[in-house]
């Protein structure tokens, strides 16, 4: 009997970024779908709920923050882990993402191994959606598992070095 692979949804308006990220996830053993807009991503989650979503924040028409808020209103998707994969290295963007229920923030310049480790962590920790306390609160999962990963130069005094930083 074949083991079902975890489904990861990738949402990015730049086709090449979405496609290459999805292909990388497939190489890592996930089942991945690339969508090129927030609207397309929301349509896809109604067909198949993902184990996690990797999304860009800066997209036309429906940005990643609007997508995250809309996803949380889809039945059964309130606890789907969201990972922002963004080119914006400012604490303001990370805070905006967090307020929208995006539990993790990774810069596009980050090493692929960081995305791989983060996905392994958030998908390994997934419990049945009906049992997650976040569903009752309308939140996005266990706050202790939220993180910001910055790579490259320091972008603000509160981020002392490139590392995983708790968002709470």
N, C-alpha and C positions, 0 to 999 in steps of 0.2 A: 504494500500500500504506500502510495506517495505521500510525503509530508507536505502539507499546504504551506507555501511561503507567505510571510507577512506582506501585506500590500501597503506600499508607501506612495502617497500622492505627492507629486512635485508640481508646484504652481509658480510659473515665472513667465512674464510677457516676452522675454527674449528666448526664441525657439531653441537656439543653440545651447543656452544655459540649461533650460528645462530638459532638453533631450540628453545632453551629456551627463547631467546629474542623474537622470533616470537610468541611463546605461550603466553608470558607476554603481548604482544601487543594485541593479541586476547582477553585476559581477560579484557583489558582496552577498548575494544569495536572497535578495528581496524580490518581490514582484512589484514593479514600479510602473506608474502611469504618469506621463507628462501632460499637463494642461497649460495652455498659453494665455489664460486670463482667469481672473477670479470667478467670473460667471461660469466658465467651462469647468473649473474646479468644483464649484458648488453642484453643478449638474452631475458630475462624476460621483461625488459622495452620496448622492441620492440613489445611485445605481449600486455602488459597492463602498461600504464604510472602510476607510483606511485604518491601518494600525497607527499611522503617524502621517503628518503633512509637513513637507519642507516647502517653504514659500518665500517669495520675494516680497519686500514691503512696498517698493516704489513701482506700481503698475498703473497704467491708465485706466480710467473708468472705475474700477474697483481695486483699490490698493490692498495690501496684505492685512492692514488693520480692519478694514471694512469686511474683507473676506473672513477673518477670524471671528468677528462678531456674528456674522451671518452663519458661519459653520456651527457655532455654539447653539444656535436656535434650531438646527436640523435635529429631529428626533434621533437619539442614540449617539450623537456626535459631541456632546458637551465635554466629554473627557478625552477626546482624541488629542494626543500630544502634538503641539505645533512648534516647529523650529523655523525661525526667521533666518533666511540666508540672504544677507543684505550687504550692499556696498557702503552703507552709511555707518561710519565708525564713531558715532557720537552717543553719549549717554542719553540724550533726549530721544533718539530713535529707539533705543533699548527700553526706555521707560514707557514710551508710547505703545510699543509692542506688548510689554507686560500688562499695561492697563487694558489692552484688548484681549487678554487671555493667552497670549503667546508665551509659552513657558521657557523658551530657549532662544537665544540670539547669537548667531554665528556669522562672522564676516565672510564674504565670498572669497577673500584672500586667504582664509584659513586652510591649513593642510587637510586634504581629504580624510586622513586618519582621524581628525577631530570630529568630523561629521559621522564617520563610521562608528566611533566610540560612543558618541552621543545618541545615535539611533539605536545602537545595541542596548544602551542603558534605558532609554525611554520605552522601547518595545519589550524588553525583558521584564520590566516592572509593571506592565499592563495587567490589570485584573479585569474580570468581566465588568462591562460598563455599568450594569445595574447595581453592582456592589460598591462602586467607587463613591466615597463621600462627596466628591466634588459635584456629582450630578444633583445632589440634594441642594447644594449651595448655588448651583449654576456656574461654578468655577471651571478651572482647567486642569484639575488634578492636584497631586501632592505638591505643595509649594516648596518643599525641601528639595525637590528634584529640578527646580528651575535654575537656569544658569545663563551667563553671558560669557562667550568666549571671544576674546580679542587677540588678534595676531598683528604684529607689527608695532609701530610706535605707540607710545602711551597717548591716549586721546583726551584724558581728563585726570585731574589729581586723584579722584576717587578710585581710579583703576591703576594700581601701582605697577602691575606687570601683566604681560599677556598670559592670561590664565582663565579658568572657569571661575566666575564670580556669581554668588547667589543673588537672585533678583529680589529677594524679600528683605 
